[in-house]
Every structure is written in structure tokens, then in C-alpha cells.
Amino acid sequence: MSLAVPVQAEDAVTLFRIVTVKDEIVVGVTDRDMDDVQGRDVSAVGRALAARGELTLWQFAVRKGPDGELEQAPLRRISILNHASLRVEPYASPLRVVPVSE
């Protein structure tokens, strides 16, 4: 006899680069967050940021994974505030992207 243990599905993550005059960071938007911003591309994120004035997203950073390989992984939740000099760009990481597990 075996027990079926439900496994929580992890959301896929779409990465974006947030660029300001001072710096840039990589953020991840989960499928759940994409539903919240009503779109699946950089335009939807930009429109949501302009309409709301702020978005709370996952900041991603490079780290070494358990296998020793570099990976792009969630670091912390951050709030992005709308600003005239802020730019949102799509970002394609050459590294493995770790899904967000909440």
C-alpha cells in the first residue's frame, strides 16, 4: 500500500531586468503574478507598474546550486516603485532558473 502525497506545483518564472539610472536588478514574475498583472510580457508588467505605482516581485540573483552549477534563484521579495527613469526589459538567463517556492 502506498500513500499519494500531494506535491505543490511550483510556478514557472519569467525573468525581467529592471533598469534605473543608478543600477539594474533581475526580477522574476511567477505565473500567478502574471495573472495578477493581466498579461505575460514586458508590456503587461510596465502597464501594471504605471497603473498601480508599485509592484511586489521576486528579486533573483546568481548562486551555486546543490550540484555546484551556477543558477538564477529567488533571493527576496522586493517592491518596485514606478519612476520616470525606470525601464523594464525582458531577460533571458543563460543559467538554470530556479522556480519560486512559497
Secondary structure as a PSIPRED ss2 file (coil, helix, strand):
# PSIPRED VFORMAT (PSIPRED V4.0)

   1 M C   1.000  0.000  0.000
   2 S C   1.000  0.000  0.000
   3 L C   1.000  0.000  0.000
   4 A C   1.000  0.000  0.000
   5 V C   1.000  0.000  0.000
   6 P C   1.000  0.000  0.000
   7 V C   1.000  0.000  0.000
   8 Q C   1.000  0.000  0.000
   9 A C   1.000  0.000  0.000
  10 E C   1.000  0.000  0.000
  11 D E   0.000  0.000  1.000
  12 A C   1.000  0.000  0.000
  13 V E   0.000  0.000  1.000
  14 T E   0.000  0.000  1.000
  15 L E   0.000  0.000  1.000
  16 F E   0.000  0.000  1.000
  17 R E   0.000  0.000  1.000
  18 I E   0.000  0.000  1.000
  19 V E   0.000  0.000  1.000
  20 T C   1.000  0.000  0.000
  21 V C   1.000  0.000  0.000
  22 K C   1.000  0.000  0.000
  23 D C   1.000  0.000  0.000
  24 E E   0.000  0.000  1.000
  25 I E   0.000  0.000  1.000
  26 V E   0.000  0.000  1.000
  27 V E   0.000  0.000  1.000
  28 G E   0.000  0.000  1.000
  29 V E   0.000  0.000  1.000
  30 T E   0.000  0.000  1.000
  31 D H   0.000  1.000  0.000
  32 R H   0.000  1.000  0.000
  33 D H   0.000  1.000  0.000
  34 M H   0.000  1.000  0.000
  35 D H   0.000  1.000  0.000
  36 D H   0.000  1.000  0.000
  37 V C   1.000  0.000  0.000
  38 Q C   1.000  0.000  0.000
  39 G C   1.000  0.000  0.000
  40 R C   1.000  0.000  0.000
  41 D C   1.000  0.000  0.000
  42 V H   0.000  1.000  0.000
  43 S H   0.000  1.000  0.000
  44 A H   0.000  1.000  0.000
  45 V H   0.000  1.000  0.000
  46 G H   0.000  1.000  0.000
  47 R H   0.000  1.000  0.000
  48 A H   0.000  1.000  0.000
  49 L H   0.000  1.000  0.000
  50 A H   0.000  1.000  0.000
  51 A H   0.000  1.000  0.000
  52 R H   0.000  1.000  0.000
  53 G C   1.000  0.000  0.000
  54 E E   0.000  0.000  1.000
  55 L E   0.000  0.000  1.000
  56 T E   0.000  0.000  1.000
  57 L E   0.000  0.000  1.000
  58 W E   0.000  0.000  1.000
  59 Q E   0.000  0.000  1.000
  60 F E   0.000  0.000  1.000
  61 A E   0.000  0.000  1.000
  62 V E   0.000  0.000  1.000
  63 R E   0.000  0.000  1.000
  64 K E   0.000  0.000  1.000
  65 G C   1.000  0.000  0.000
  66 P C   1.000  0.000  0.000
  67 D C   1.000  0.000  0.000
  68 G C   1.000  0.000  0.000
  69 E C   1.000  0.000  0.000
  70 L E   0.000  0.000  1.000
  71 E E   0.000  0.000  1.000
  72 Q E   0.000  0.000  1.000
  73 A E   0.000  0.000  1.000
  74 P E   0.000  0.000  1.000
  75 L E   0.000  0.000  1.000
  76 R E   0.000  0.000  1.000
  77 R E   0.000  0.000  1.000
  78 I E   0.000  0.000  1.000
  79 S E   0.000  0.000  1.000
  80 I E   0.000  0.000  1.000
  81 L E   0.000  0.000  1.000
  82 N C   1.000  0.000  0.000
  83 H C   1.000  0.000  0.000
  84 A C   1.000  0.000  0.000
  85 S C   1.000  0.000  0.000
  86 L C   1.000  0.000  0.000
  87 R E   0.000  0.000  1.000
  88 V E   0.000  0.000  1.000
  89 E E   0.000  0.000  1.000
  90 P E   0.000  0.000  1.000
  91 Y C   1.000  0.000  0.000
  92 A C   1.000  0.000  0.000
  93 S C   1.000  0.000  0.000
  94 P C   1.000  0.000  0.000
  95 L C   1.000  0.000  0.000
  96 R E   0.000  0.000  1.000
  97 V E   0.000  0.000  1.000
  98 V C   1.000  0.000  0.000
  99 P C   1.000  0.000  0.000
 100 V E   0.000  0.000  1.000
 101 S C   1.000  0.000  0.000
 102 E C   1.000  0.000  0.000
